[in-house]
Amino acid sequence: MASPYRNSISTDDRQPVQHNDSQHAVRLDLALLDRGLSDSRSKAQRLIAQGKVSVNGVIVAKASMKVTDGDEIAADRGDDYVSRGAYKLAGAFDLFLKDGLRPAEGLHCLDIGASTGGFCDVLLRRGAAQVIALDVGHGQLDSRIANDGRIIEMSGVNIRDVEADDLPYRPEMIVSDVSFISLTHVIPVIARIAADDAQIVLLVKPQFEVGRGNLGKNGIVENEELREQALRNVIACAESNGLDVRATGPSPIEGTHGNVEYLLYAVK
């Protein structure tokens, strides 16, 4: 299906229609929600910010723009994952393909720090046989993920307390996106519960590795050396726990507040 967007809007001098006060106008992000073009207002705002929404054939970048029922609105929802975090794991599959990362197809997987299910979403779309969605929180999984028959939800569970016997299987693929805990506390658990030859993909977040005293405004790790040292510490922890670290690389998108994050691929 052809995209409704032009490759370049700089050569297109058309402008969205401006409405006078006599017309019933609503914000563009709310209009996307009302017309079923987005599942939530936050997702609508993200689509707009990414340049994936057009009004009357012209891409619009402001969620606050007013539109009416007579306006033609189009949205390129793309992969439409349940969270932006999904793009980090999707990027890992592309980044580490050359390093031997296998597809999730047919594998029994574990997602540590599942939250709304972004990483689960990627695994399911890539053919995982089953996915354990483990998180210390409760009721966070998006309904589209929770209602998938391949999902085994383990809410209210701290990964540090998990033993192999607590799981329905030894995971053949483990992915992790955890917050407010260092991966150095998570990796020893991964090493003891993973199946032999398990594929492991970790999102390394320096903001939870360097200590609060090294965080700048909005929790940003601004010092590049500190960020790289955090990655080295995680690599060392993985290797000391018997994991074979095959590759690392930058996450394709930054953390919520702009933190630089990394991806790590290892095999047990």
C-alpha positions in Angstrom: 0.0 0.0 0.0 1.5 3.4 -1.0 2.3 5.8 1.7 0.2 9.0 1.9 3.4 11.0 2.5 5.7 12.8 0.2 9.4 12.1 0.3 10.1 15.8 0.9 7.7 18.4 2.1 10.1 21.3 1.5 9.2 21.4 -2.2 5.4 21.3 -1.4 4.1 24.8 -0.7 0.7 23.6 0.3 -0.4 24.4 3.9 -3.0 22.8 6.1 -6.3 24.6 6.1 -6.6 27.3 8.8 -10.0 27.3 10.5 -11.9 30.2 11.9 -13.5 30.2 15.3 -17.0 29.5 13.9 -16.0 25.9 12.9 -15.9 23.2 15.6 -12.2 22.4 15.8 -10.3 20.0 18.0 -6.6 19.3 18.6 -5.0 17.0 16.1 -3.9 14.5 18.7 -7.4 14.2 20.0 -8.7 13.9 16.4 -6.4 10.9 15.8 -7.8 9.2 18.9 -11.4 10.0 18.0 -11.0 8.6 14.5 -9.4 5.4 15.6 -6.0 6.3 14.1 -4.3 5.9 17.4 -4.9 3.8 20.5 -4.0 6.6 23.0 -3.3 10.3 23.1 0.4 9.7 23.9 0.8 7.5 20.9 -1.0 10.1 18.7 1.5 12.7 19.9 4.4 10.4 19.2 3.1 9.8 15.6 2.8 13.5 15.0 6.3 14.2 16.4 7.7 11.6 14.1 6.2 13.2 11.1 3.8 10.4 10.4 0.6 12.4 10.4 -0.7 14.5 7.5 -3.7 16.9 7.3 -5.1 17.4 3.9 -2.0 15.9 2.4 0.5 18.0 4.3 2.6 16.6 7.1 2.0 18.4 10.4 4.4 18.4 13.4 2.2 20.1 16.0 -0.2 18.0 18.1 -2.0 21.2 19.1 -3.0 22.1 15.6 -6.8 22.4 15.3 -8.7 20.3 12.8 -12.4 19.8 11.9 -14.5 17.0 10.7 -14.0 18.1 7.2 -10.2 17.7 7.3 -8.7 14.6 5.8 -6.3 13.1 8.3 -3.9 10.2 7.5 -1.5 8.5 9.9 1.3 6.1 9.1 1.2 3.8 12.2 4.1 1.7 10.9 4.8 -1.2 13.3 2.5 0.3 15.9 4.2 -1.4 18.8 2.7 -1.1 22.3 5.6 1.0 23.5 8.5 2.9 22.1 10.8 0.5 24.0 10.0 -2.1 21.4 12.1 -0.3 18.8 15.2 -0.9 21.0 14.8 -4.7 20.8 13.8 -4.6 17.2 17.0 -2.7 16.6 19.0 -5.3 18.4 17.8 -8.0 16.0 19.1 -6.0 13.1 22.3 -4.8 14.9 23.4 -8.3 16.0 22.3 -10.3 13.0 25.9 -10.4 11.8 27.0 -11.6 15.2 24.8 -14.6 15.2 21.7 -13.5 17.0 19.0 -16.0 16.0 15.4 -15.1 15.3 12.9 -15.6 18.1 10.9 -18.0 15.9 9.9 -21.1 17.8 11.8 -20.2 21.0 10.6 -20.2 24.6 11.5 -16.7 25.8 11.7 -14.6 29.0 11.2 -10.9 29.1 12.6 -9.4 32.3 11.0 -6.0 33.1 8.1 -6.5 30.7 6.2 -3.4 31.8 3.6 -2.6 29.0 5.1 -5.4 26.8 7.2 -3.6 24.2 9.9 -6.3 24.1 7.2 -9.0 24.3 5.5 -7.4 21.3 8.7 -7.8 19.3 9.2 -11.4 20.3 5.6 -12.4 19.5 5.8 -10.7 16.1 9.0 -12.6 15.4 7.4 -15.9 16.0 8.2 -16.8 19.6 6.6 -20.0 20.8 6.0 -18.6 24.3 7.0 -15.5 26.3 7.2 -15.2 30.1 6.4 -11.5 30.8 8.0 -10.9 34.2 7.8 -7.6 36.1 7.9 -6.5 39.7 4.9 -4.3 39.0 1.3 -5.3 38.5 -1.2 -4.9 35.7 1.0 -3.0 33.3 0.8 -5.3 30.2 -1.0 -3.8 27.3 -4.2 -5.8 26.6 -3.0 -6.7 23.2 -0.1 -8.5 24.7 -1.8 -9.9 27.8 -4.5 -11.5 25.7 -2.1 -13.3 23.4 -2.2 -17.0 24.2 1.6 -17.3 24.0 2.1 -14.9 26.9 2.7 -16.2 30.5 2.3 -13.3 32.8 4.4 -13.2 36.0 3.5 -9.9 37.7 4.7 -8.8 41.1 7.9 -10.9 40.8 11.4 -9.5 41.6 13.9 -11.1 39.2 16.4 -11.4 42.0 14.2 -13.9 43.8 13.7 -16.2 40.7 15.0 -19.7 40.5 14.8 -22.0 37.5 12.1 -24.1 39.2 9.9 -21.0 39.4 9.6 -20.9 35.6 7.6 -23.2 33.4 10.7 -23.7 31.2 14.3 -22.7 31.0 14.3 -19.8 28.5 16.0 -20.2 25.2 16.0 -16.5 24.7 16.1 -13.9 27.5 15.6 -10.1 26.9 15.7 -7.5 29.5 14.8 -3.8 30.0 14.9 -3.1 33.7 14.9 0.3 35.5 16.0 1.3 39.0 18.2 -1.7 39.4 21.7 -2.4 38.1 22.1 -5.3 35.6 24.9 -6.6 37.8 22.1 -7.8 40.1 20.1 -9.3 37.2 22.9 -11.1 35.2 23.7 -13.7 37.9 20.0 -14.8 37.9 20.0 -14.9 34.1 23.1 -17.1 34.1 21.5 -19.7 36.4 18.0 -19.9 34.9 18.8 -19.7 31.2 18.8 -22.8 29.0 22.2 -23.9 27.5 23.1 -21.9 24.4 20.4 -19.3 25.3 20.4 -16.1 23.4 20.5 -13.1 25.7 19.8 -9.4 24.8 20.2 -6.8 27.5 19.3 -3.1 27.4 22.1 -1.4 29.3 20.9 1.9 31.0 23.9 3.8 32.4 21.5 6.0 34.5 20.9 2.9 36.6 24.5 1.8 36.7 26.6 4.8 37.6 25.0 5.8 40.9 22.8 8.8 41.7 25.7 11.1 42.4 26.8 10.9 38.8 23.4 11.9 37.4 22.8 15.4 35.9 19.6 17.2 35.3 16.6 15.0 34.7 18.7 11.9 35.5 21.0 12.2 32.5 24.4 10.6 32.4 26.2 13.4 30.6 29.8 12.1 31.0 30.6 9.8 28.1 33.4 8.1 30.0 31.0 7.2 32.8 28.5 5.8 30.3 31.2 3.7 28.7 32.4 2.5 32.1 28.9 1.4 32.9 28.8 -0.7 29.8 32.3 -2.2 30.6 31.1 -3.1 34.1 28.0 -4.9 32.7 30.2 -6.8 30.2 32.6 -7.8 33.0 29.7 -9.0 35.1 28.3 -11.1 32.2 31.7 -12.7 31.5 32.3 -13.4 35.2 29.0 -15.3 35.3 30.0 -17.5 32.4 28.2 -15.7 29.6 29.9 -15.2 26.2 29.4 -11.6 25.2 29.3 -11.6 21.4 28.6 -7.9 20.7 27.5 -4.5 22.0 26.2 -1.4 20.3 24.1 1.7 20.8 20.4 1.6 21.2 18.6 2.9 18.1 16.6 5.3 20.3 17.5 7.2 23.5 15.9 6.7 26.8 12.8 8.6 27.8 14.7 11.7 29.1 17.4 11.5 26.4 19.9 9.1 28.1 22.3 7.3 25.8 21.6 3.5 26.2 23.4 0.4 24.9 22.4 -3.1 23.7 24.4 -6.2 24.7 24.2 -9.6 23.0 25.5 -12.7 24.8 25.1 -16.4 24.7 25.1 -18.8 27.7 
